């Protein structure tokens, strides 16, 4: 697991999100990054809008 994904997972668990929600959110971010062929930390608000 990448550092960014691990941090996202930990942050969501600290906010008491269910494991299912954590999996769904991380999957969605992975699909977002895959769409642009970039790491999520290299994407911004305009990319979110166009996605």
N, CA, C and O atoms as a Maestro MAE file, in Angstrom:
{
 s_m_m2io_version
 :::
 2.0.0
}

f_m_ct {
 s_m_title
 :::
 protein
 m_atom[204] {
  # First column is atom index #
  i_m_mmod_type
  r_m_x_coord
  r_m_y_coord
  r_m_z_coord
  i_m_residue_number
  s_m_chain_name
  s_m_pdb_residue_name
  s_m_pdb_atom_name
  i_m_atomic_number
  :::
  1 25 0.847 -1.170 0.000 1 A "UNK " " N  " 7
  2 3 0.000 0.000 0.000 1 A "UNK " " CA " 6
  3 2 0.894 1.236 0.000 1 A "UNK " " C  " 6
  4 15 1.845 1.329 0.776 1 A "UNK " " O  " 8
  5 25 0.578 2.178 -0.877 2 A "UNK " " N  " 7
  6 3 1.383 3.396 -0.937 2 A "UNK " " CA " 6
  7 2 1.185 4.230 0.332 2 A "UNK " " C  " 6
  8 15 0.215 4.061 1.070 2 A "UNK " " O  " 8
  9 25 2.126 5.119 0.551 3 A "UNK " " N  " 7
  10 3 2.051 6.000 1.731 3 A "UNK " " CA " 6
  11 2 0.774 6.840 1.693 3 A "UNK " " C  " 6
  12 15 0.099 6.995 2.711 3 A "UNK " " O  " 8
  13 25 0.445 7.379 0.521 4 A "UNK " " N  " 7
  14 3 -0.734 8.227 0.399 4 A "UNK " " CA " 6
  15 2 -2.013 7.433 0.701 4 A "UNK " " C  " 6
  16 15 -2.895 7.918 1.409 4 A "UNK " " O  " 8
  17 25 -2.104 6.223 0.165 5 A "UNK " " N  " 7
  18 3 -3.289 5.381 0.404 5 A "UNK " " CA " 6
  19 2 -3.374 4.994 1.873 5 A "UNK " " C  " 6
  20 15 -4.459 4.995 2.455 5 A "UNK " " O  " 8
  21 25 -2.243 4.664 2.473 6 A "UNK " " N  " 7
  22 3 -2.213 4.303 3.889 6 A "UNK " " CA " 6
  23 2 -2.678 5.465 4.751 6 A "UNK " " C  " 6
  24 15 -3.445 5.278 5.696 6 A "UNK " " O  " 8
  25 25 -2.216 6.662 4.425 7 A "UNK " " N  " 7
  26 3 -2.612 7.836 5.197 7 A "UNK " " CA " 6
  27 2 -4.110 8.096 5.058 7 A "UNK " " C  " 6
  28 15 -4.783 8.402 6.042 7 A "UNK " " O  " 8
  29 25 -4.628 7.974 3.844 8 A "UNK " " N  " 7
  30 3 -6.065 8.161 3.622 8 A "UNK " " CA " 6
  31 2 -6.859 7.144 4.439 8 A "UNK " " C  " 6
  32 15 -7.849 7.486 5.086 8 A "UNK " " O  " 8
  33 25 -6.410 5.892 4.399 9 A "UNK " " N  " 7
  34 3 -7.077 4.833 5.143 9 A "UNK " " CA " 6
  35 2 -7.092 5.147 6.640 9 A "UNK " " C  " 6
  36 15 -8.129 5.031 7.292 9 A "UNK " " O  " 8
  37 25 -5.958 5.538 7.172 10 A "UNK " " N  " 7
  38 3 -5.861 5.869 8.598 10 A "UNK " " CA " 6
  39 2 -6.737 7.062 8.960 10 A "UNK " " C  " 6
  40 15 -7.420 7.043 9.984 10 A "UNK " " O  " 8
  41 25 -6.722 8.103 8.123 11 A "UNK " " N  " 7
  42 3 -7.539 9.286 8.391 11 A "UNK " " CA " 6
  43 2 -9.031 8.955 8.398 11 A "UNK " " C  " 6
  44 15 -9.776 9.448 9.244 11 A "UNK " " O  " 8
  45 25 -9.459 8.127 7.464 12 A "UNK " " N  " 7
  46 3 -10.876 7.751 7.414 12 A "UNK " " CA " 6
  47 2 -11.258 6.894 8.621 12 A "UNK " " C  " 6
  48 15 -12.347 7.054 9.172 12 A "UNK " " O  " 8
  49 25 -10.384 5.998 9.031 13 A "UNK " " N  " 7
  50 3 -10.664 5.166 10.206 13 A "UNK " " CA " 6
  51 2 -10.695 6.016 11.475 13 A "UNK " " C  " 6
  52 15 -11.506 5.760 12.365 13 A "UNK " " O  " 8
  53 25 -9.828 7.021 11.572 14 A "UNK " " N  " 7
  54 3 -9.847 7.908 12.735 14 A "UNK " " CA " 6
  55 2 -11.157 8.686 12.827 14 A "UNK " " C  " 6
  56 15 -11.585 9.074 13.914 14 A "UNK " " O  " 8
  57 25 -11.784 8.910 11.679 15 A "UNK " " N  " 7
  58 3 -13.073 9.616 11.648 15 A "UNK " " CA " 6
  59 2 -14.256 8.639 11.777 15 A "UNK " " C  " 6
  60 15 -15.414 9.008 11.579 15 A "UNK " " O  " 8
  61 25 -13.927 7.392 12.114 16 A "UNK " " N  " 7
  62 3 -14.927 6.349 12.355 16 A "UNK " " CA " 6
  63 2 -15.769 5.974 11.144 16 A "UNK " " C  " 6
  64 15 -16.934 5.602 11.288 16 A "UNK " " O  " 8
  65 25 -15.190 6.070 9.953 17 A "UNK " " N  " 7
  66 3 -15.868 5.571 8.766 17 A "UNK " " CA " 6
  67 2 -15.832 4.046 8.817 17 A "UNK " " C  " 6
  68 15 -14.873 3.460 9.319 17 A "UNK " " O  " 8
  69 25 -16.867 3.414 8.301 18 A "UNK " " N  " 7
  70 3 -16.897 1.949 8.278 18 A "UNK " " CA " 6
  71 2 -15.832 1.430 7.314 18 A "UNK " " C  " 6
  72 15 -15.371 2.147 6.426 18 A "UNK " " O  " 8
  73 25 -15.454 0.172 7.510 19 A "UNK " " N  " 7
  74 3 -14.448 -0.436 6.630 19 A "UNK " " CA " 6
  75 2 -14.941 -0.453 5.188 19 A "UNK " " C  " 6
  76 15 -14.156 -0.263 4.259 19 A "UNK " " O  " 8
  77 25 -16.215 -0.677 5.002 20 A "UNK " " N  " 7
  78 3 -16.793 -0.680 3.646 20 A "UNK " " CA " 6
  79 2 -16.655 0.695 2.987 20 A "UNK " " C  " 6
  80 15 -16.309 0.789 1.810 20 A "UNK " " O  " 8
  81 25 -16.923 1.748 3.740 21 A "UNK " " N  " 7
  82 3 -16.790 3.112 3.215 21 A "UNK " " CA " 6
  83 2 -15.332 3.419 2.892 21 A "UNK " " C  " 6
  84 15 -15.038 4.028 1.863 21 A "UNK " " O  " 8
  85 25 -14.425 3.004 3.760 22 A "UNK " " N  " 7
  86 3 -12.993 3.219 3.530 22 A "UNK " " CA " 6
  87 2 -12.577 2.538 2.229 22 A "UNK " " C  " 6
  88 15 -11.874 3.134 1.413 22 A "UNK " " O  " 8
  89 25 -13.007 1.291 2.034 23 A "UNK " " N  " 7
  90 3 -12.680 0.572 0.793 23 A "UNK " " CA " 6
  91 2 -13.266 1.287 -0.422 23 A "UNK " " C  " 6
  92 15 -12.602 1.421 -1.449 23 A "UNK " " O  " 8
  93 25 -14.496 1.740 -0.302 24 A "UNK " " N  " 7
  94 3 -15.150 2.417 -1.428 24 A "UNK " " CA " 6
  95 2 -14.415 3.720 -1.774 24 A "UNK " " C  " 6
  96 15 -14.145 3.981 -2.947 24 A "UNK " " O  " 8
  97 25 -14.095 4.523 -0.784 25 A "UNK " " N  " 7
  98 3 -13.401 5.787 -1.025 25 A "UNK " " CA " 6
  99 2 -12.021 5.563 -1.641 25 A "UNK " " C  " 6
  100 15 -11.645 6.250 -2.591 25 A "UNK " " O  " 8
  101 25 -11.269 4.605 -1.101 26 A "UNK " " N  " 7
  102 3 -9.934 4.371 -1.648 26 A "UNK " " CA " 6
  103 2 -10.022 3.804 -3.070 26 A "UNK " " C  " 6
  104 15 -9.186 4.117 -3.918 26 A "UNK " " O  " 8
  105 25 -11.016 2.987 -3.322 27 A "UNK " " N  " 7
  106 3 -11.220 2.474 -4.679 27 A "UNK " " CA " 6
  107 2 -11.548 3.618 -5.644 27 A "UNK " " C  " 6
  108 15 -11.023 3.667 -6.757 27 A "UNK " " O  " 8
  109 25 -12.406 4.522 -5.216 28 A "UNK " " N  " 7
  110 3 -12.792 5.652 -6.063 28 A "UNK " " CA " 6
  111 2 -11.602 6.551 -6.363 28 A "UNK " " C  " 6
  112 15 -11.443 7.005 -7.496 28 A "UNK " " O  " 8
  113 25 -10.775 6.811 -5.378 29 A "UNK " " N  " 7
  114 3 -9.577 7.627 -5.600 29 A "UNK " " CA " 6
  115 2 -8.619 6.902 -6.551 29 A "UNK " " C  " 6
  116 15 -7.987 7.538 -7.394 29 A "UNK " " O  " 8
  117 25 -8.511 5.593 -6.421 30 A "UNK " " N  " 7
  118 3 -7.658 4.824 -7.325 30 A "UNK " " CA " 6
  119 2 -8.173 4.910 -8.762 30 A "UNK " " C  " 6
  120 15 -7.378 5.056 -9.690 30 A "UNK " " O  " 8
  121 25 -9.479 4.821 -8.956 31 A "UNK " " N  " 7
  122 3 -10.065 4.954 -10.291 31 A "UNK " " CA " 6
  123 2 -9.841 6.357 -10.855 31 A "UNK " " C  " 6
  124 15 -9.572 6.516 -12.045 31 A "UNK " " O  " 8
  125 25 -9.949 7.354 -10.011 32 A "UNK " " N  " 7
  126 3 -9.692 8.747 -10.392 32 A "UNK " " CA " 6
  127 2 -8.256 8.902 -10.903 32 A "UNK " " C  " 6
  128 15 -8.028 9.498 -11.956 32 A "UNK " " O  " 8
  129 25 -7.300 8.365 -10.157 33 A "UNK " " N  " 7
  130 3 -5.887 8.445 -10.550 33 A "UNK " " CA " 6
  131 2 -5.624 7.653 -11.826 33 A "UNK " " C  " 6
  132 15 -4.869 8.093 -12.693 33 A "UNK " " O  " 8
  133 25 -6.241 6.503 -11.935 34 A "UNK " " N  " 7
  134 3 -6.077 5.661 -13.113 34 A "UNK " " CA " 6
  135 2 -6.584 6.369 -14.371 34 A "UNK " " C  " 6
  136 15 -5.977 6.263 -15.437 34 A "UNK " " O  " 8
  137 25 -7.679 7.079 -14.241 35 A "UNK " " N  " 7
  138 3 -8.272 7.809 -15.356 35 A "UNK " " CA " 6
  139 2 -7.284 8.818 -15.944 35 A "UNK " " C  " 6
  140 15 -7.194 8.968 -17.162 35 A "UNK " " O  " 8
  141 25 -6.547 9.505 -15.074 36 A "UNK " " N  " 7
  142 3 -5.601 10.524 -15.510 36 A "UNK " " CA " 6
  143 2 -4.174 10.004 -15.670 36 A "UNK " " C  " 6
  144 15 -3.298 10.740 -16.124 36 A "UNK " " O  " 8
  145 25 -3.934 8.757 -15.307 37 A "UNK " " N  " 7
  146 3 -2.581 8.164 -15.360 37 A "UNK " " CA " 6
  147 2 -1.592 8.977 -14.544 37 A "UNK " " C  " 6
  148 15 -0.449 9.188 -14.950 37 A "UNK " " O  " 8
  149 25 -2.055 9.431 -13.383 38 A "UNK " " N  " 7
  150 3 -1.209 10.203 -12.468 38 A "UNK " " CA " 6
  151 2 -1.532 9.806 -11.032 38 A "UNK " " C  " 6
  152 15 -2.579 9.226 -10.746 38 A "UNK " " O  " 8
  153 25 -0.609 10.132 -10.143 39 A "UNK " " N  " 7
  154 3 -0.844 9.935 -8.723 39 A "UNK " " CA " 6
  155 2 -1.879 10.961 -8.249 39 A "UNK " " C  " 6
  156 15 -1.893 12.084 -8.753 39 A "UNK " " O  " 8
  157 25 -2.743 10.607 -7.297 40 A "UNK " " N  " 7
  158 3 -3.740 11.559 -6.804 40 A "UNK " " CA " 6
  159 2 -3.127 12.853 -6.252 40 A "UNK " " C  " 6
  160 15 -3.749 13.913 -6.314 40 A "UNK " " O  " 8
  161 25 -1.912 12.760 -5.717 41 A "UNK " " N  " 7
  162 3 -1.294 13.966 -5.173 41 A "UNK " " CA " 6
  163 2 -0.821 14.929 -6.270 41 A "UNK " " C  " 6
  164 15 -0.398 16.045 -5.968 41 A "UNK " " O  " 8
  165 25 -0.888 14.509 -7.533 42 A "UNK " " N  " 7
  166 3 -0.528 15.372 -8.657 42 A "UNK " " CA " 6
  167 2 -1.763 15.956 -9.341 42 A "UNK " " C  " 6
  168 15 -1.641 16.675 -10.332 42 A "UNK " " O  " 8
  169 25 -2.941 15.654 -8.821 43 A "UNK " " N  " 7
  170 3 -4.185 16.104 -9.433 43 A "UNK " " CA " 6
  171 2 -4.830 17.178 -8.570 43 A "UNK " " C  " 6
  172 15 -4.597 17.244 -7.363 43 A "UNK " " O  " 8
  173 25 -5.639 18.014 -9.199 44 A "UNK " " N  " 7
  174 3 -6.241 19.113 -8.463 44 A "UNK " " CA " 6
  175 2 -7.725 19.277 -8.740 44 A "UNK " " C  " 6
  176 15 -8.360 18.404 -9.331 44 A "UNK " " O  " 8
  177 25 -8.269 20.407 -8.306 45 A "UNK " " N  " 7
  178 3 -9.706 20.664 -8.431 45 A "UNK " " CA " 6
  179 2 -10.225 20.616 -9.879 45 A "UNK " " C  " 6
  180 15 -11.334 20.142 -10.123 45 A "UNK " " O  " 8
  181 25 -9.439 21.098 -10.819 46 A "UNK " " N  " 7
  182 3 -9.881 21.057 -12.212 46 A "UNK " " CA " 6
  183 2 -9.997 19.624 -12.712 46 A "UNK " " C  " 6
  184 15 -10.883 19.303 -13.504 46 A "UNK " " O  " 8
  185 25 -9.100 18.771 -12.248 47 A "UNK " " N  " 7
  186 3 -9.168 17.359 -12.624 47 A "UNK " " CA " 6
  187 2 -10.413 16.706 -12.036 47 A "UNK " " C  " 6
  188 15 -11.054 15.879 -12.686 47 A "UNK " " O  " 8
  189 25 -10.750 17.074 -10.821 48 A "UNK " " N  " 7
  190 3 -11.966 16.546 -10.190 48 A "UNK " " CA " 6
  191 2 -13.189 16.958 -11.002 48 A "UNK " " C  " 6
  192 15 -14.083 16.146 -11.244 48 A "UNK " " O  " 8
  193 25 -13.225 18.199 -11.414 49 A "UNK " " N  " 7
  194 3 -14.368 18.690 -12.203 49 A "UNK " " CA " 6
  195 2 -14.494 17.961 -13.530 49 A "UNK " " C  " 6
  196 15 -15.604 17.644 -13.960 49 A "UNK " " O  " 8
  197 25 -13.376 17.693 -14.180 50 A "UNK " " N  " 7
  198 3 -13.439 17.039 -15.477 50 A "UNK " " CA " 6
  199 2 -13.665 15.537 -15.368 50 A "UNK " " C  " 6
  200 15 -14.095 14.907 -16.335 50 A "UNK " " O  " 8
  201 25 -13.386 14.961 -14.220 51 A "UNK " " N  " 7
  202 3 -13.593 13.543 -14.000 51 A "UNK " " CA " 6
  203 2 -15.085 13.267 -13.913 51 A "UNK " " C  " 6
  204 15 -15.491 12.120 -13.728 51 A "UNK " " O  " 8
  :::
 }
 m_bond[203] {
  # First column is bond index #
  i_m_from
  i_m_to
  i_m_order
  :::
  1 1 2 1
  2 2 3 1
  3 3 4 2
  4 3 5 1
  5 5 6 1
  6 6 7 1
  7 7 8 2
  8 7 9 1
  9 9 10 1
  10 10 11 1
  11 11 12 2
  12 11 13 1
  13 13 14 1
  14 14 15 1
  15 15 16 2
  16 15 17 1
  17 17 18 1
  18 18 19 1
  19 19 20 2
  20 19 21 1
  21 21 22 1
  22 22 23 1
  23 23 24 2
  24 23 25 1
  25 25 26 1
  26 26 27 1
  27 27 28 2
  28 27 29 1
  29 29 30 1
  30 30 31 1
  31 31 32 2
  32 31 33 1
  33 33 34 1
  34 34 35 1
  35 35 36 2
  36 35 37 1
  37 37 38 1
  38 38 39 1
  39 39 40 2
  40 39 41 1
  41 41 42 1
  42 42 43 1
  43 43 44 2
  44 43 45 1
  45 45 46 1
  46 46 47 1
  47 47 48 2
  48 47 49 1
  49 49 50 1
  50 50 51 1
  51 51 52 2
  52 51 53 1
  53 53 54 1
  54 54 55 1
  55 55 56 2
  56 55 57 1
  57 57 58 1
  58 58 59 1
  59 59 60 2
  60 59 61 1
  61 61 62 1
  62 62 63 1
  63 63 64 2
  64 63 65 1
  65 65 66 1
  66 66 67 1
  67 67 68 2
  68 67 69 1
  69 69 70 1
  70 70 71 1
  71 71 72 2
  72 71 73 1
  73 73 74 1
  74 74 75 1
  75 75 76 2
  76 75 77 1
  77 77 78 1
  78 78 79 1
  79 79 80 2
  80 79 81 1
  81 81 82 1
  82 82 83 1
  83 83 84 2
  84 83 85 1
  85 85 86 1
  86 86 87 1
  87 87 88 2
  88 87 89 1
  89 89 90 1
  90 90 91 1
  91 91 92 2
  92 91 93 1
  93 93 94 1
  94 94 95 1
  95 95 96 2
  96 95 97 1
  97 97 98 1
  98 98 99 1
  99 99 100 2
  100 99 101 1
  101 101 102 1
  102 102 103 1
  103 103 104 2
  104 103 105 1
  105 105 106 1
  106 106 107 1
  107 107 108 2
  108 107 109 1
  109 109 110 1
  110 110 111 1
  111 111 112 2
  112 111 113 1
  113 113 114 1
  114 114 115 1
  115 115 116 2
  116 115 117 1
  117 117 118 1
  118 118 119 1
  119 119 120 2
  120 119 121 1
  121 121 122 1
  122 122 123 1
  123 123 124 2
  124 123 125 1
  125 125 126 1
  126 126 127 1
  127 127 128 2
  128 127 129 1
  129 129 130 1
  130 130 131 1
  131 131 132 2
  132 131 133 1
  133 133 134 1
  134 134 135 1
  135 135 136 2
  136 135 137 1
  137 137 138 1
  138 138 139 1
  139 139 140 2
  140 139 141 1
  141 141 142 1
  142 142 143 1
  143 143 144 2
  144 143 145 1
  145 145 146 1
  146 146 147 1
  147 147 148 2
  148 147 149 1
  149 149 150 1
  150 150 151 1
  151 151 152 2
  152 151 153 1
  153 153 154 1
  154 154 155 1
  155 155 156 2
  156 155 157 1
  157 157 158 1
  158 158 159 1
  159 159 160 2
  160 159 161 1
  161 161 162 1
  162 162 163 1
  163 163 164 2
  164 163 165 1
  165 165 166 1
  166 166 167 1
  167 167 168 2
  168 167 169 1
  169 169 170 1
  170 170 171 1
  171 171 172 2
  172 171 173 1
  173 173 174 1
  174 174 175 1
  175 175 176 2
  176 175 177 1
  177 177 178 1
  178 178 179 1
  179 179 180 2
  180 179 181 1
  181 181 182 1
  182 182 183 1
  183 183 184 2
  184 183 185 1
  185 185 186 1
  186 186 187 1
  187 187 188 2
  188 187 189 1
  189 189 190 1
  190 190 191 1
  191 191 192 2
  192 191 193 1
  193 193 194 1
  194 194 195 1
  195 195 196 2
  196 195 197 1
  197 197 198 1
  198 198 199 1
  199 199 200 2
  200 199 201 1
  201 201 202 1
  202 202 203 1
  203 203 204 2
  :::
 }
}
